[in-house]
Amino acid sequence: MLIPSLQIYLLVGAVLFTTGLLCMVTKRNAIGVLMGVELILTASNINFVAFSRYGKLGLDGQLVSLFVIVLAAGEAAIALAIAMNFYNNFETIDVDRASNLKG
């Protein structure tokens, strides 16, 4: 069985990060932007776990990865609640209309 090296994990993390960044920049609705944020957080998790496996972090990388997962779950719940509230007020989730919220 072939065991992947650190470079493979870093390449997968870089591809996920780039995909998430492009998703955040190009999407116009809030759900697409949230998906991009989740992809970026997943890329960081892959890097943390890879460095804990191949580096000198030990279990610290995996513990930070668990913290990022908990943070992502909280971020998704709060962001979806904000998106639902925005949809109830404006009947759209287009992020360009969010400028109407400025006080």
Buried (B, 14 or more C-beta within 10 A) or exposed (E): EEEEEEEEBBEBBEEBBEBBBEBBEEBEBBEBBBBBBBBBBBBBBBBBBBBBEBEEBEEEBBEBBEEBEEEBEEBBEEBEEBBEEBBEEEEEBEBEBEEEEEE
